[in-house]
Amino acid sequence: MDALRRRIGPRLLWQGTRTGTGPDARDRTEASAELARTAATPADCSTLLVQAMVLHAMLRKRVLRGQEYIAYGLLHHLHETCRDVIRTALVPHSRHYGWYHPPDEVGRTAIGRECLAELTEALSGPPAPTVVQADQALERIVRLSGRIAPHAVTALEDEIVAYRAYQSQEGQA
């Protein structure tokens, strides 16, 4: 355990206290309040694009390692992120979560129906993803975001370009 601790450098981020007094208690209270604010703040399209790139990188790694069950789960999370981008951009004040009401909420407009058609196409792919399918899933999210949340793509344009360059270099290695 000591060798592992030295190698990965774990540290305690937050721990509750029973006494509730002193400077450490104040730091923990501030950390707890910040975590609560972060959890209560809905993700915006820029955050969801970053999430998509992280999921994509994890998915590619699992596909290349032949870990199809993990890859299946990550592909599902990538599809959820696509759904969340669509909902966040087109129905930002939705009271619903998950897969319950996208057709009712998003499908009211022509752009919403087009986005749902893209999402349906993504969901109809094979369950055990390939690298090509993973790449298509990310490109779909970036393309849809460019249409329905161009500000998010513009804000992350440099990061998206750098990520694509990194992925193409990784694919050639």
C-alpha positions as CSV (number, residue, x, y, z in Angstrom):
1,M,0.0,0.0,0.0
2,D,2.8,2.4,0.8
3,A,4.4,1.9,-2.6
4,L,1.1,2.5,-4.3
5,R,0.5,5.7,-2.2
6,R,3.9,7.0,-3.2
7,R,3.3,6.2,-6.9
8,I,-0.2,7.8,-7.3
9,G,0.0,10.4,-4.6
10,P,-3.5,10.2,-3.2
11,R,-4.7,12.8,-0.8
12,L,-7.8,13.5,1.2
13,L,-10.0,16.0,-0.6
14,W,-12.8,16.4,2.0
15,Q,-13.9,14.7,5.2
16,G,-16.8,15.5,7.4
17,T,-16.2,16.4,11.0
18,R,-18.1,15.7,14.2
19,T,-16.9,18.7,16.2
20,G,-17.7,21.4,13.6
21,T,-15.2,23.9,15.1
22,G,-11.9,25.4,14.2
23,P,-10.3,26.4,10.9
24,D,-10.5,22.8,9.4
25,A,-14.2,22.8,10.0
26,R,-14.5,26.1,8.2
27,D,-12.5,24.8,5.2
28,R,-14.7,21.7,5.1
29,T,-17.8,23.8,5.3
30,E,-16.6,25.9,2.4
31,A,-15.7,22.8,0.4
32,S,-19.0,21.2,1.1
33,A,-20.9,24.4,0.0
34,E,-18.8,24.5,-3.2
35,L,-19.6,20.9,-4.0
36,A,-23.3,21.5,-3.4
37,R,-23.3,24.6,-5.7
38,T,-21.5,22.6,-8.4
39,A,-23.9,19.7,-8.1
40,A,-26.9,22.1,-8.3
41,T,-25.6,23.9,-11.4
42,P,-26.8,22.3,-14.5
43,A,-24.2,21.5,-17.1
44,D,-24.0,23.9,-20.1
45,C,-23.2,22.9,-23.6
46,S,-19.5,23.7,-23.3
47,T,-19.2,21.4,-20.3
48,L,-21.0,18.7,-22.1
49,L,-18.7,19.0,-25.1
50,V,-15.7,18.5,-22.8
51,Q,-17.5,15.6,-21.2
52,A,-18.0,14.1,-24.7
53,M,-14.3,14.4,-25.5
54,V,-13.3,12.7,-22.2
55,L,-15.8,9.9,-22.8
56,H,-14.6,9.5,-26.3
57,A,-11.0,9.1,-25.2
58,M,-12.0,6.6,-22.6
59,L,-14.2,4.7,-25.1
60,R,-11.4,4.5,-27.8
61,K,-9.0,3.2,-25.2
62,R,-11.5,0.4,-24.1
63,V,-12.3,-0.5,-27.7
64,L,-8.6,-0.8,-28.6
65,R,-8.0,-3.0,-25.5
66,G,-10.9,-5.3,-26.5
67,Q,-12.9,-4.5,-23.3
68,E,-16.3,-4.6,-25.0
69,Y,-18.5,-4.5,-21.9
70,I,-16.9,-1.4,-20.6
71,A,-16.9,0.1,-24.2
72,Y,-20.6,-0.6,-24.4
73,G,-21.3,1.3,-21.2
74,L,-19.1,4.2,-22.3
75,L,-20.9,4.4,-25.7
76,H,-24.2,4.6,-23.8
77,H,-22.8,7.5,-21.7
78,L,-21.7,9.2,-24.9
79,H,-25.2,8.8,-26.3
80,E,-26.6,10.3,-23.1
81,T,-24.2,13.2,-23.5
82,C,-25.6,13.8,-27.0
83,R,-29.1,13.7,-25.6
84,D,-28.1,16.2,-22.9
85,V,-26.5,18.6,-25.4
86,I,-29.7,18.6,-27.4
87,R,-31.9,19.1,-24.4
88,T,-29.6,21.7,-22.9
89,A,-29.4,23.7,-26.1
90,L,-33.0,23.5,-27.2
91,V,-35.0,23.1,-23.9
92,P,-32.7,24.6,-21.2
93,H,-35.3,24.9,-18.6
94,S,-36.7,21.4,-18.9
95,R,-38.0,19.8,-15.7
96,H,-37.4,16.4,-17.0
97,Y,-34.3,14.2,-16.9
98,G,-33.3,11.1,-18.7
99,W,-35.0,9.6,-21.7
100,Y,-38.6,10.3,-20.7
101,H,-39.6,13.3,-22.7
102,P,-37.2,14.3,-25.5
103,P,-39.8,13.7,-28.3
104,D,-42.3,15.9,-26.5
105,E,-39.9,18.7,-25.6
106,V,-37.3,18.7,-28.2
107,G,-39.5,17.4,-31.1
108,R,-41.7,20.5,-31.2
109,T,-39.4,22.3,-33.6
110,A,-37.9,21.3,-37.0
111,I,-34.3,21.6,-35.6
112,G,-35.4,19.5,-32.6
113,R,-36.8,16.8,-34.8
114,E,-33.6,16.8,-36.9
115,C,-31.5,16.4,-33.7
116,L,-33.7,13.6,-32.5
117,A,-33.3,11.8,-35.8
118,E,-29.5,12.0,-35.5
119,L,-29.8,10.7,-31.9
120,T,-32.1,7.9,-33.1
121,E,-29.5,7.0,-35.8
122,A,-26.8,6.9,-33.2
123,L,-28.9,4.6,-30.9
124,S,-29.5,2.2,-33.8
125,G,-25.8,1.3,-34.2
126,P,-24.3,-1.9,-33.1
127,P,-24.0,-2.3,-29.3
128,A,-20.4,-3.3,-29.2
129,P,-18.7,-0.2,-30.5
130,T,-15.7,0.1,-32.9
131,V,-13.2,2.9,-33.0
132,V,-15.0,4.3,-36.1
133,Q,-18.3,4.2,-34.3
134,A,-16.8,6.0,-31.3
135,D,-15.3,8.7,-33.6
136,Q,-18.7,9.1,-35.4
137,A,-20.4,9.5,-32.0
138,L,-18.1,12.4,-31.0
139,E,-18.3,14.0,-34.4
140,R,-22.1,13.8,-34.2
141,I,-22.1,15.7,-30.9
142,V,-19.7,18.3,-32.2
143,R,-21.7,18.8,-35.4
144,L,-25.0,19.0,-33.6
145,S,-23.5,21.4,-31.1
146,G,-22.3,23.6,-33.9
147,R,-25.9,23.9,-35.2
148,I,-27.7,24.3,-31.9
149,A,-25.1,25.8,-29.6
150,P,-22.5,27.4,-31.8
151,H,-21.2,29.5,-28.9
152,A,-20.1,26.3,-27.1
153,V,-18.1,25.1,-30.1
154,T,-16.6,28.5,-30.7
155,A,-15.5,28.7,-27.0
156,L,-13.8,25.3,-27.2
157,E,-12.6,25.5,-30.8
158,D,-8.9,25.4,-30.0
159,E,-9.5,22.4,-27.6
160,I,-11.5,20.5,-30.2
161,V,-8.9,21.1,-32.9
162,A,-6.1,20.0,-30.5
163,Y,-8.1,16.9,-29.4
164,R,-8.7,15.9,-33.0
165,A,-5.0,16.3,-33.8
166,Y,-4.1,14.2,-30.8
167,Q,-6.5,11.5,-31.7
168,S,-5.3,11.3,-35.3
169,Q,-1.7,11.1,-34.1
170,E,-2.7,8.3,-31.7
171,G,-4.4,6.5,-34.5
172,Q,-1.3,6.6,-36.6
173,A,1.0,5.3,-33.8
